[in-house]
Amino acid sequence: MTTSIVYNGKRRQLLWIGLSSLILTLFTLFIYSFWAITKLRRFFSEHLSIDGHHLSYHGTGKELFIGAFKFFALFVLINIASEFVFYKIQFLKYFILYIFFSYVIFDAYKYRASRTSYKGLQFSLSGSKLEYFKLIIKRSVLNFLSFGVLAPKSTILKYEYIFSNLRIGAHAFSFNSDYRHLLKLNIITLILLIPTLGISRLWYSHAMFLTIIRGGRLESIQLSSNLPLTTYIKFKLVNVFLVLVPFILFSLYYLVLFIVFLKLSIDNQVLFIVAPFILFYIYIALIRIFLHHRWLNFISAHVHIFGDLSVISMSMETPPIRPDYDAILSSEF
């Protein structure tokens, strides 16, 4: 039995949410951004459905605000402490920060899972932050020593750890995939990286995408995709164009402005510097939202589900959702 993933979010609705959230964020000196992120996460979840049932997001802006406050407080303390302890060995300072961010990322995964539900069943991500950190450190060292050749195995092991600890209600996910077919492709695309200006890596990225999609399982349910390489490359290049071209134009504008800067009056200096910067910030904030919108449309068009979804029972009780103030703000919507 094949089931489609359906995303029915509208750009007009997103534009209104994005603009209103942006205005409130600016007027509150970015404090409202946590509530804006929550509103967007809820919008994306409620417009994403599988087998006629929508996902639900239960997180709150208050939780994100407290999590972000704790994150920044710990980041500052660790940064200051490492400056005093490792002021002569900068490498150790960055290593400590790397450990910290590894914990943060796994906390973000756990938070997002615990605040998402489907058919009344709550997702949950167990697993040890320490074990995840050990995995990331070990694979990062091996990736570095192998000049990126072992990166495919590292990525697969990361997803294997996350999927093996992910549940929905009493149903456990699993991940079963082989990385060996990616090793040769990874080496070829790394060799072609400079001559193709990085485009060769989209070939590898496409193969990794299909491997991850086809590797994830929920009991007898499995994801599948026959996404063509050309379609994937076009999608990625459009995303790069939407971000990179405005950034280049913005940089060229300020380069020209710098050349003629001394010829401008004070009032004109403020106008020509601040106004374009605000416009660029608004564009980047909105384009991040629409890139996620494009991604969900892309997934719904090219990823399908095989299996009987009725095994995900609605009758099973979902544990009550408790505030998790140890959760740290994720950078994605």
C-alpha distance (Angstrom), angle and dihedral (degrees) to the residues before:
residue distance angle dihedral
M1 . . .
T2 3.82 . .
T3 3.80 122.1 .
S4 3.77 127.2 -173.4
I5 3.78 126.0 -137.3
V6 3.80 107.7 -127.1
Y7 3.79 125.4 -155.5
N8 3.81 115.9 -179.0
G9 3.79 103.3 170.9
K10 3.82 114.2 141.0
R11 3.79 125.0 -137.4
R12 3.81 91.8 -136.9
Q13 3.81 90.9 57.2
L14 3.79 91.2 46.9
L15 3.80 91.8 48.7
W16 3.81 91.0 54.9
I17 3.81 92.8 46.8
G18 3.80 91.1 45.8
L19 3.81 96.3 48.4
S20 3.82 95.5 43.3
S21 3.82 91.2 46.7
L22 3.79 91.1 47.3
I23 3.80 93.0 52.2
L24 3.81 92.1 48.5
T25 3.80 90.7 45.8
L26 3.80 92.4 53.8
F27 3.81 93.8 44.7
T28 3.82 91.9 50.1
L29 3.82 93.2 45.9
F30 3.83 91.4 -109.6
I31 3.82 95.5 -53.3
Y32 3.82 91.3 115.1
S33 3.83 90.4 55.7
F34 3.82 90.7 90.4
W35 3.80 91.6 56.4
A36 3.81 89.6 43.9
I37 3.81 90.9 54.8
T38 3.81 89.9 49.0
K39 3.81 91.1 50.8
L40 3.82 91.2 50.8
R41 3.79 93.6 46.7
R42 3.79 89.7 51.1
F43 3.81 91.4 48.6
F44 3.81 93.4 51.0
S45 3.82 92.7 45.8
E46 3.80 95.6 47.5
H47 3.82 91.6 49.8
L48 3.80 93.6 50.2
S49 3.80 114.4 83.8
I50 3.79 137.0 176.0
D51 3.80 120.6 -164.3
G52 3.81 90.0 -10.8
H53 3.81 94.7 -53.7
H54 3.79 120.9 110.8
L55 3.78 125.7 -141.4
S56 3.80 117.1 -117.9
Y57 3.78 130.3 -146.0
H58 3.82 118.1 -153.5
G59 3.80 103.1 178.1
T60 3.80 122.0 121.1
G61 3.77 135.4 -143.4
K62 3.79 89.7 -123.0
E63 3.81 91.5 59.8
L64 3.80 91.5 50.0
F65 3.79 91.7 47.0
I66 3.82 92.8 52.0
G67 3.81 91.6 43.2
A68 3.81 91.9 49.9
F69 3.82 91.7 46.7
K70 3.80 90.9 53.3
F71 3.81 90.2 45.4
F72 3.80 94.5 53.6
A73 3.82 92.7 42.3
L74 3.82 92.0 52.4
F75 3.80 91.5 42.6
V76 3.81 91.7 54.5
L77 3.82 93.1 45.4
I78 3.81 92.9 48.2
N79 3.79 91.2 46.0
I80 3.81 93.0 50.4
A81 3.82 93.6 43.5
S82 3.80 92.6 48.7
E83 3.82 90.2 49.7
F84 3.83 89.9 59.0
V85 3.81 97.2 39.3
F86 3.81 100.0 37.7
Y87 3.80 101.0 24.9
K88 3.82 90.7 129.3
I89 3.82 94.8 42.6
Q90 3.79 107.8 52.2
F91 3.80 92.1 174.4
L92 3.82 91.4 66.5
K93 3.80 90.4 49.7
Y94 3.79 91.7 56.1
F95 3.79 90.2 43.6
I96 3.82 90.5 56.7
L97 3.81 90.2 49.3
Y98 3.80 89.4 49.1
I99 3.82 89.3 54.7
F100 3.79 89.8 49.8
F101 3.81 94.0 50.7
S102 3.82 91.1 47.9
Y103 3.80 88.7 58.6
V104 3.81 90.9 45.0
I105 3.79 93.9 52.8
F106 3.79 93.6 50.8
D107 3.81 90.0 47.4
A108 3.81 88.6 53.2
Y109 3.81 90.8 52.2
K110 3.81 91.0 50.2
Y111 3.79 92.4 48.0
R112 3.81 94.6 50.2
A113 3.81 91.3 48.3
S114 3.81 93.8 48.1
R115 3.81 91.7 52.2
T116 3.80 96.5 49.0
S117 3.80 126.5 81.3
Y118 3.80 139.5 175.8
K119 3.82 125.9 -162.5
G120 3.78 87.2 -3.1
L121 3.81 91.6 -58.3
Q122 3.77 118.6 122.1
F123 3.79 123.2 -133.6
S124 3.78 117.1 -131.3
L125 3.79 134.8 -174.3
S126 3.77 116.8 -155.2
G127 3.76 124.5 175.0
S128 3.76 132.5 105.5
K129 3.80 123.1 -74.8
L130 3.80 87.0 -148.3
E131 3.81 92.6 54.0
Y132 3.80 91.1 47.0
F133 3.80 89.8 49.4
K134 3.83 91.9 50.2
L135 3.79 89.7 51.2
I136 3.81 93.6 49.0
I137 3.82 93.8 46.2
K138 3.80 93.8 46.9
R139 3.79 93.9 47.4
S140 3.82 92.8 43.4
V141 3.81 90.6 55.2
L142 3.81 91.6 47.3
N143 3.81 91.2 47.5
F144 3.81 89.8 51.8
L145 3.80 95.2 46.4
S146 3.82 91.9 47.0
F147 3.83 93.1 46.4
G148 3.80 90.1 -119.1
V149 3.81 96.7 -51.2
L150 3.83 92.7 119.0
A151 3.82 94.0 46.2
P152 3.85 94.2 106.6
K153 3.80 92.3 59.5
S154 3.81 90.8 46.4
T155 3.81 92.6 53.0
I156 3.81 93.2 47.3
L157 3.83 92.3 48.5
K158 3.81 90.1 50.6
Y159 3.81 92.5 53.8
E160 3.79 90.8 42.7
Y161 3.80 90.4 57.0
I162 3.82 93.5 47.3
F163 3.81 95.5 45.6
S164 3.81 93.6 45.4
N165 3.82 89.1 57.3
L166 3.82 97.0 41.8
R167 3.81 121.6 101.2
I168 3.77 139.9 170.8
G169 3.77 109.6 -152.4
A170 3.81 104.6 -46.5
H171 3.82 93.3 -25.3
A172 3.80 116.9 105.0
F173 3.79 126.6 -147.8
S174 3.78 122.7 -141.6
F175 3.78 136.8 -170.7
N176 3.77 125.6 -144.8
S177 3.78 118.0 171.5
D178 3.79 139.7 133.5
Y179 3.79 121.1 -128.8
R180 3.82 98.8 -169.7
H181 3.80 95.5 92.1
L182 3.83 87.8 57.7
L183 3.82 96.7 55.9
K184 3.81 97.0 76.2
L185 3.80 92.4 42.3
N186 3.80 90.4 49.6
I187 3.83 92.2 54.1
I188 3.82 93.3 46.3
T189 3.80 93.6 49.8
L190 3.82 91.5 46.0
I191 3.81 90.0 54.0
L192 3.82 89.7 49.2
L193 3.79 93.2 44.5
I194 3.82 98.1 102.1
P195 3.84 99.0 34.8
T196 3.82 91.0 52.0
L197 3.84 95.0 40.0
G198 3.79 90.2 -118.3
I199 3.82 96.3 -54.1
S200 3.82 91.2 114.0
R201 3.81 89.0 68.4
L202 3.80 89.3 66.3
W203 3.80 86.8 68.5
Y204 3.80 89.6 57.2
S205 3.81 92.2 40.7
H206 3.82 90.1 54.4
A207 3.81 91.9 51.7
M208 3.82 90.8 48.0
F209 3.82 90.8 49.0
L210 3.82 91.8 54.3
T211 3.81 91.6 44.7
I212 3.81 92.6 53.5
I213 3.81 93.6 44.0
R214 3.80 93.2 50.0
G215 3.80 93.6 42.9
G216 3.80 98.9 59.1
R217 3.81 118.7 91.6
L218 3.79 139.5 175.7
E219 3.80 104.2 -160.6
S220 3.85 103.1 -69.0
I221 3.82 93.6 -8.6
Q222 3.79 119.4 97.5
L223 3.79 137.2 178.0
S224 3.78 120.1 -128.8
S225 3.78 138.6 -177.6
N226 3.81 137.3 179.1
L227 3.78 93.8 -169.9
P228 3.84 111.2 167.0
L229 3.79 117.1 -126.3
T230 3.82 92.9 -126.1
T231 3.82 91.9 54.4
Y232 3.80 91.1 50.1
I233 3.81 93.0 48.7
K234 3.82 92.4 48.8
F235 3.80 90.5 50.3
K236 3.80 93.4 50.3
L237 3.81 94.6 44.3
V238 3.81 91.4 52.4
N239 3.80 88.9 52.7
V240 3.81 90.8 50.4
F241 3.81 90.5 47.9
L242 3.82 92.4 51.4
V243 3.81 91.1 54.1
L244 3.79 105.2 29.7
V245 3.81 102.5 44.8
P246 3.85 95.7 54.6
F247 3.81 88.8 45.2
I248 3.83 91.3 53.1
L249 3.81 91.6 47.3
F250 3.80 89.9 47.9
S251 3.83 91.2 50.8
L252 3.81 92.7 47.3
Y253 3.80 90.0 49.5
Y254 3.81 91.9 55.6
L255 3.79 91.4 43.9
V256 3.81 90.4 56.4
L257 3.80 90.2 41.9
F258 3.79 90.4 54.0
I259 3.82 90.0 54.7
V260 3.82 93.6 53.1
F261 3.81 95.6 30.6
L262 3.81 96.3 106.8
K263 3.80 91.4 54.1
L264 3.82 93.1 59.7
S265 3.78 127.0 89.9
I266 3.80 119.5 -117.5
D267 3.82 92.6 -102.9
N268 3.78 92.1 49.5
Q269 3.79 91.2 46.6
V270 3.81 90.7 58.1
L271 3.81 92.2 44.0
F272 3.81 96.1 48.8
I273 3.79 94.1 43.7
V274 3.81 105.1 39.4
A275 3.82 101.5 36.1
P276 3.85 97.0 56.2
F277 3.81 90.5 43.4
I278 3.83 91.3 55.0
L279 3.80 91.0 47.0
F280 3.80 91.2 49.9
Y281 3.81 90.9 49.2
I282 3.81 90.5 51.4
Y283 3.80 90.6 48.9
I284 3.82 93.4 50.1
A285 3.82 91.6 47.2
L286 3.81 91.9 51.1
I287 3.80 96.1 41.0
R288 3.82 90.8 55.6
I289 3.79 88.4 57.7
F290 3.79 94.0 47.8
L291 3.80 93.0 45.7
H292 3.79 88.1 58.3
H293 3.80 88.3 46.7
R294 3.83 89.3 52.6
W295 3.82 90.4 48.0
L296 3.81 93.3 54.5
N297 3.81 90.9 47.2
F298 3.80 88.0 49.8
I299 3.82 92.9 50.3
S300 3.81 93.0 47.3
A301 3.82 90.2 51.9
H302 3.80 98.7 46.6
V303 3.82 108.8 25.8
H304 3.81 123.0 73.9
I305 3.78 135.8 -179.4
F306 3.80 124.4 -128.0
G307 3.78 120.0 -162.3
D308 3.77 143.4 48.1
L309 3.82 108.4 -56.9
S310 3.79 91.1 -169.7
V311 3.82 87.5 83.8
I312 3.81 85.9 75.8
S313 3.77 93.9 82.9
M314 3.79 121.3 -150.9
S315 3.79 90.6 -159.0
M316 3.77 94.6 70.5
E317 3.79 114.4 99.1
T318 3.76 119.7 -112.2
P319 3.82 115.0 -141.1
P320 3.80 112.6 -113.8
I321 3.79 113.2 -92.2
R322 3.77 109.8 -115.6
P323 3.79 125.3 -167.4
D324 3.79 110.0 -94.5
Y325 3.77 107.0 -159.8
D326 3.80 91.7 173.8
A327 3.78 88.2 68.9
I328 3.77 113.3 107.1
L329 3.77 125.8 -143.6
S330 3.78 114.3 -94.5
S331 3.79 118.6 -139.3
E332 3.79 93.5 -134.6
F333 3.78 129.1 74.7
